[in-house]
Amino acid sequence: MALAVALLGMTGQAVAQSAAQSAAPDSYPDFARTSVYVPVHDGTRLAVNIYRPADARGVATQKLPVIFAFTPYRARFRDEKGQVIELSLNDRLALRSLIRAGYVVATADIRGKGASFGHRRGFQDRTEARDGYDLVEWLAHQAYATGKVGMMGCSYLGGTVFQTATTAPPSLKAAFIGASELDKYAFVRNGGIPTQFNTRPDEPPAVDLASIPVDDDGDGALLKAAVAEHANNTPMAPLWYGMPHRDSVSPLTGNAFWEEVAVYKYLPAIRAAKIPTYFWGNWQDEPTAQVLEGAAATGGKFLAGPGSHCVPPPGYDFTGEVRRYFDHYLKGIDNGIEREPRATWWLERGDGTGSFQHTAALPGTTSKPQRWFLAGGRSGTARSVNDGILGTTAGAPGQDRFAVDYKLPPADYFAFWAGPMDDHGLSYTSAPLAKPMTLVGFPVAHLSVSADKPDADIFIYLDEIHPGGKDEVLSFGRIKLSHRKISPAPYPTFGVPWHSGRKADAAPLPVGQTATLAIGLTPVSRELPAGARLRVTITGADPRQRNLRDIAQVPPPVLTVTRGAGSSIDLPLLN
C-alpha cells in the first residue's frame, strides 16, 4: 500500500525505476561516529556528532550528502538508567534509516544546551539561525560530503530547520519541517493568550550534564565548562509571558523579540534561494495550523497524518517518504516525487478508521463554509449551561451568561491537544446528523460577547459526539477580548481572521458593550457519520494555561453571549 501511495501519478519507466529504488536493500547496515566542537561565527563552540555510513568493508569512502538535525534536547546523552540515547539512532525522524541509505547524518546541540558552549539569548533567534547557517556550510565542506545538505526536524527541531532556511545557506538543498510555526506570536500567544508547552519551566543543569562529552573531552571538563555557561540562558516562560503584544520589547532581550523570530518576515530569502520545503504535521496537534500556513507561504509539499505531536503517521511509510524526498533533492534521483500531488493528508472517521488523500491543493482550500448558529439555551452558572442548540437556522435572539470557571482539571504536562470542556462553560449541541458530513479546513467562529470586566479570555471548542455517546475535541481556538481587532495578514491564512496583537490594535472592551469576535480554530479533517452530533463550547479558561492561578480574576468575569444571528460558526464543508 505504501509503495502504491508513493507512486501515485507516475507511469512507465519512472514507476519501474522508483519501485526498484524503493525496494533496494539498504547499503550500509553499520556506521562510524565521531564528535567534535565546531566554532561558529562568534567563536562559540557547538557540539556536533557525525555518523558516517559503514558496511563490512568499513566506512564509506565516497563523498555523500549530509542530513543535519539541530536540537535543544541533547543529541547524545545518558538517561536515568544510564543508557546512551542518540538522536541519530532513532528512526522517529528517519535518521537511522538515512544512514543505512547512504547519508552522512549530523546532529548538533544548539548553543546553551546539551554539550554546546554559549548561552541562549532567546529561542530560535537570529543568533541561532546563523549558527545553523555556519554548521550547514561547515558540514558541506568536509572531506566526506558532496556539498549538498538537507535538514530534518520536528517541533523545536523543525523550527531550527525553518530558521536556518531563512539565512539561505548555499549548501542547504532541502528542508523537511515538522510541527513548527511560521509566526511564533500567533502560535505561542495566539489571540494574545499564552498556553501550550512553550511556557514550561526550564531544565536544571543536571539535564545538560547528562550529555555525552565529545571525543576529545575524555574527562568531561569541557562539558562542565560548557554547561556552566548555560546559566546565562534566557528563561523560556518569562520571555513569552513578558511580551503581551506582538511589538512588545522584551526586558530580557532588549528588542521586539516576537518580530525577530517571526519566520514569515524572512520568507523572501527562502524563496530567492529556491530551497525545497516539505511540511509535516498531524491533525491532533496544535502546530498543524502553522504547518499548513508554512506550506502555503513557501509553496512546499504537505503531509498530515492522524495522531499527535511529531508521531510518524501510522499506516504510512513515513521513513520511505523522507528518504525519497532527500534522494531526489540531494542525490538527484528521478523518483517522481516532484510530480506527485502536493498534499498527502489523512481523512479520519470517528471510529478511528480513515484514508490518506492525495491532492494538488492543500487541504481546506476547496472547502466551502457552512454556517451553524448558536441558538436556544438559558442563563445560569458555568456548570449548568449546557443545553443550547447548534443549528443551521439562527432562531430567536437571546442571551446566555456564565461565570468563568478557573477550577479546571490539570492538563497533561505536554498538552498538545485540548479535551472536552462542556462542563465548564456554555455549550450548544446539534441534533443528530441526518447524513454524513466531511469537514476539512479551518472552522471560524463569530461570537457576540460582552463582559462585566474590561478584558477576559475566550476559548471555543468544536466537538464531535459519536452516536455511541463518546465525545472528543475536533478543533479549538482562543482570543483575548482586547485583541479582537482584525488586521490584514502578512502571509496566507486560508481565509482565517488574523489579529495583529500589536499594542496599538489592542483595546479593552467597555463593560456591558457587545463586540463580535472572529476566532479561527485549528484545522480539522474528519468525516462525521450520520447520527453524530456537533457541539460548540465556550469557556473563559483552559487547563493548558500554565499561569492560570496567576491570571485568574477575582471575582471571575461573567461573560454574556448573544445567540441567534449574532453568534455562529462556519464549518469547512468538503464538497
N, C-alpha and C positions, 0 to 999 in steps of 0.2 A: 504493500500500500504506500509506504513512504517513497519508494522509487517512483511509483506512478505519479504521486503528487509532485515530486521533484522534476519530472519530465513533462509536466503539463505544457502543452503548446508547442512541443518540439516534434520534429518529424525526420524520417530518413536517416541519413548518415549522422546527423547531430545527435539523435536519440541513441544510436548504437554506440557512438563514441562516449557519450556521457554515461551510459549504462556500464560500459567496460571500465571507465574510470572509477565509478562509484563502487563497482564490485571488486576492484583490485584490492588485494590484501595490503595492509599497511607494511611499509618497507622497513620501518625502524622500531623494533619492539623495545629497545633499550634507550638509555640517554646518558649523557655525561653532564654533571652540574658543576658550575663554578660560581663564586660570588665575589663581588668587588665593590669598593666605594668609587663612585664616579662623581667628580666635581662638576657642578653646573655653573651657570653664568656668573653668580656672585661668589663662587668658591665653596658653597655648601656641598658637603659630600652626601650623596644618596646611595643607599644600599641597593644593589642590583644583583639579581640571581639570573643566571643564564643556563638554559637547558638545551644542549645540542643533541640531535638525534644520533642514535648509535645502533649497530647491529652486531652480529657475531664477529665481524671483521674489525670492529672498533668504531670510533666516532666518525661521522660523515665528513669527508674531506672536501666535497664540493661546496660552493657558495649556495646558501639557502636564504629564502625570505624569512623575516622575523615577525613574530606576533608579540606584542607588548601589552602588558596589563600593569596598571599603576594604582596602588592600593593604600588606604589608610589603616587597613585591618591586619597588617603584618603578613608579608608574603611568605614568611617561613618562621615557624615558632613551635614551642613545646606547649601542649595543652596540659590540663590539670593532672592527667595520668602520665605525663612525661612523653607522650607520643609526639613525634615530629609531624606537623601539619604543613603542607606545602601547597600554595595556590596553584602552581603549575601542574601538580599531580592529581588534581581533582577535575573531573570532567563536567562539572556543573556549567562551566563556561567553555567546554570542549577543549581545554588547553592540553590535557594529556593526549587526547586523540590527535591534536595538531602536531605534537612532537612525533608521534608514530607516523604521521602522514608526510614527514619531511620538512617540518618547520622548526626553526630555532624559536623557542619561547623564552621571553624575558619577563621577569616581574620585578617591580621595584616598590619600596616603601616611599610614600610621599614625605617631604620634609616635615619634621616634627612628629613623626610616627614610626613605629617599628624600630628598625636598626639605623634609620637615617638620622643624620645630624640636622641641626637647624630647628626652627620653630614655625608654627603656622601663624601667619599674620591674620588670616581669616580662614574661610573654607572655599576652596576652588577659586581663589583669587587669581589675579594676573601673574603673580609670582609662581604659583603652582602650575598655571598654564604654560608659562615659559620653561619651567622645569621639564614639563612633558615634551616640549619642543626640543630641548637640549638632549634629552635621553633618546628620543626618536632618531635624531641625527647622529648621536654617538653610536647607537646600535647599527645604523645603516652603514657606517663606515668601518665596522670591524671586519677582520680578515675572513670571517665565516659567512658574511652577509652579502646578498646580491645588491643591496642598496634599497630594496623595497621593504617597507614596514607596514604592517597592519596593526590596529589597536582593537582590543576586545574588553568589554566590561559591562557590569550591570550595577544599578543603584549608584553608590558613590563612585564605583569603578567606571560605570557608564558616564558619569559626569566628568571624570578625568579624561575620558576619550573625547567627549564633546568639547571640553575646554581646550584640550591640546589642539583639536582640529581648528579652533578659532585662530590659532597662531600660524596655521598653514605651513607646517614643516614640509620642505620639498620632498622628503623621502616617505611621507605618510601617504599611502596609496589606497587605503581602505579603512573604514571605521565601522565597527559593529557596536551599537549603542543600546544598552538595555536599561529601562526604568529610570531614565534621567530626564531632567527638566530643561526646557528651552528658556523658561522665565522663573528664576528662583523665588522672586517675591510672590508671584501668582501661585506658586506651589506651597512654599513654607508658610506664607501668611495669606493664603487665598481668602479674598474678601476682607482682608485686614485682620484675620483671626489665626494665630499660630496654633497648629495642632500637629499630629503625626509624630513620627520618630525623630525628626530633626532637632527636637528640643530635649533629647535625652541627656543625662549627665555625662561628663567626660570620664574616661577611664583613669584609674590610678597608675603611677609609674610602673608598678609591678607587671602590668599587662605588656608594655613595650619591652620590659626587661626579660620577658619570656621569649623574645625573638632570638633566633639563632645567629650568632656573630658571623660576619663574613669570614672568608677563608683565612685571611691574613691576621685575623683578630683572635688568635688562639686562646688567650686568657680572658677575653671578653672585656678588656679595658676600654677599647674603643666603643663598644656597645654601651657601657656605663656612661661614658662621656657624652655620647650622642643623646641618650635618654635624659641626662641632666639638662640638656638644652631644651628639652620639650617642656620644661616648667614654664617657659615663656609663651606657650601656645595661647592663642585667643580661645577663651572658653566658648563652647558652642551655644548653649541655651541663652546666656546673657547677650551674646551677639545678636541672635534673632529677636529676642524679646525687646532689646534696646532700640530697635528701629521700627516704629509702628507704621511709618509711611514709606512708600517706595523711594522717596527722595530724602529720607532721614539721614542725617550724618551720624555715623556710629561713634560713640565716645571711645570705643576700643580700637578702631582703625583710623579714625580721623577723617573719613570721607563718606560719600554716599555709597555705601558698600553694596546695596542691592543693585545699583547700576553697574558697578564694576563686575559683578559676577553674572550679569544678565547675558546669556549666550546669544539671545536674539540681536543684541547690539553689534555682534561680530559676524553675523551671517554673510555679509558681502565677502569677507575673507575666505570663508569655506567655499562659497560659490566660485569665486575667482580662481581658487586653487583646484577646482573641479575634483574635490575629494569625494569618492563614492561613499554613501552612507546607507546603513541598514539599521532600522529601529525595531526594537523588540519590547513588548510588554505583555502582561496578562490582564484579563478583564477584571479580576477581583484584586486589583492593585491600584491605589490612588494615582501613582505617577503616569498611568496609561493615557490620561488626558493630555499630558505634556508630551508623551511619546508620539501620539498622533499629530500633534501640532508641530513637533520637530520634523517628522517625516514630510508634512505638508510644506514646511518652510524651506527644506533643503532639497526636496524632490527625491527623497530616499525611499528605499523599499521598506515594507512594514510587515511585522509578524505579531499576531496576538493569539495567545493560547488560553485555555482555561486555567484556573488556579490563581495562586498568589504571587508574591514578590520574588522575582528572579528564579522561579522554579521552571526548569525546562518543560515545555508543554508535553504532557503525557500523550502517547499515541502519535507523536510526530518525531521525525528524525531530525531533531534539533542539531545534534552534532554534525550530521551529514550536511545540513543546510549551511552551517557555519563554514565547514570545510569547503564546500562548493563555492561559496562566496569568495573566500580568500584564494582558492585555487584559480579562480578567474582573474581577480584583480592583482594578485601577487605573483602567480605563476604563468599567467597568460593562457590558461586552458579554456578552450571554447566549449564550455559545458552547457551553454544556453541559458544561464541564469539571468542574463540581462534581457533576454527575450521573453521571459516568463511573466505572468501577471505580477503587477507591482505589489499587491497586497495578498497576504495569506492570513485568514483570521477564523477563529472558532465561533461558530454559531451554536449556542448552548440551549438545551431544553431543561426544564425544571426537574426532570427525572435524572439528571446527570449525564444524559447522552447528548450527542451533538455531532457536528461535522465541520471540517475545515472548508472554508470558502476561498476561492481564488478569483480576485477581481482586479481589473485595471485601475479602478478608482479606490481611494481609501474608504474604509467602512464609514458610513454615515453621510457621505457626500451625495448619495442618491436618495436618501430617505426624505419623507415629507412629514412635516409636523402635523400631528392631530391633537387638537386642544381638548383637554378634560378640565372640568370646573370643580372647585371645592364648593359643595352645596350641603344643605341640611345642617345638622349639628346643633349644639346647645352650649350655653355657658356653664362654667364650673371650674373645679380645680384641675390641675395638670393631669392627675391620675384618673379623672373620671370622664374627661372629654375625649372619647374615642369612638363616637358613633356618628361622625359626619359622613356625608355621601360624596363620592367621587363619580362624576358622570359627564357625559358629552353635552348636556344642556346645563345652562347656568343656574336655573332655579331662582327662587325669590332671594333678594338681598337680605343679609343679616350679619350678625357679628358673633364671633366666638372668642372667648378670653381664657387665658391661662397664666398662672404664675410660673416663672422659670423654676424648674426643678434641678437643683445642684446636687442632690443626694443620688448620685448615679453609681451603678456597679463599676468597679475598677476595670479598665481596659487591659488587654494584654500588653506586655512591655513593648513589643513591636506590633502595634495595632495597624496593620496595613489595610484593613477593611473595617467598615462600621457594622454594628449589629442592630437588630430591630430596636426602635426607641418608642414604640407606640404607647408604652405605659408612662411616658414622661412628657407628653405634650399633646397637641391636637392631632387627631388622625381622621382621615377621610378615606373611606373604603368603597370600592366599586361593587356592583353586582357581579355575579359570576359571568365570565366572558361567554358569549353565545358561540363564538368560533375562535380558532387560534389567532394570535396576534404576534407579529415579529417586530421587535424593537431593535434598531441598530443605529447608534449615534448618540448624540448629546441631548438629554432632556433639558428643558429650560422652564423654570418656574417663574410665575408672575404673581407676587403676593401683595395685597393691600394691607399694610400693617401700621399700627400706631402703638405707642408705649407710654407708660407713666413715668419713664425716665428718659433723658435725652439721648442715651445710647444703650444698645444691647446687642447681643449676638443672636443670629438667627441660623438655625440648622434645618435642612429639609432632606427627607429621605423618601425614595421611591422603593416600595417593597412589592414582592410577589407573594401572595398567599396561595399555596398549592391547593388543589382540590381536596387533598387529604388533611389540610389544616396547617402544615408546616409553613413558616414564613421566613423570608430572607431578604436582605437589602440588595437591590439591583443597582442602585445609583444614589449619590448623595452630593450635597453642596452646602455652602455656608457663606454668610456675609454679615458684616457689622453694619448696623443701621447708618452710622456716619460715613460709610464707604459706598453708599448706594448710587452715587453718580456714575453714569455710563460714559465712557470715553472711546475715541477711535482706537482700535487695536493696532499695534505695530507689527503684527505677524498674523498668519491665518488662524482663525479660531472656530471655523466651521459654523459661523453664524452665532456663536455663543456670546452673550454680552460680556464686555471687557470693562473692568473697573480699574482705573489707573492706580488708585491707592496713594496718589500724591497728596501732600498736605493741603494744598490749595483746593483740592477737589473734595476734601473731607468736611462734613458739616453735621453737627448734632441735629437730631430730628426734634423739633419743638414738641413738648409734652402734649399729647392729645391730637396732634396733627397726623394725618394719614399720608403715607408715602407708598408708591408702588415699587417694589423691589424686583429686579430682574436677576435671577440666580441661575447660572449654568451648573449643571450637575455632571458628575463623572460619566464617561461614555458607557453604554450598555450594549450587549449583543445577546439577545435572548428571544427564543420562541416560546411564547406562553400558550399553554393548551386551553382548549375550551374548558370552562369550569373554574379556571384560575381567577383570582381577584387581584386587583391592583390597590395599593394603599399608599397614600401620601401622609407623612408625619412631619409635624413642625415642632421643634423644640428651641430652647434658648441656651442649651449647653450640651456638650458631648463628652463621653468618658475619655476620649483621646486628647482632651485638653490637659496637658500635664500640669499647667498652672491654675487649674480650676479653683482650688482653695484660695489662691491669691486674688483672683479677679472676681469671685462671687460677690454680687451686690447684696447688701442687707438693708431693708428687706429686698427680696428678689423682684426684678421687674415683672410687671403684669403686661403681657402683650395681647393686643387685640387684632384679630384677622377678620377683615371684611370679606365674607364669602359671597358667592354669586358671580356676576360678570367680572368683579374686581380681582378675583384670585383664581388662578388656573395653572396648569402645567402642560406644556407642549411636549408630546411624546414622539420620538423619531420613528415613524412607521415605515418599515421597508415595503416598498411596492412589490 
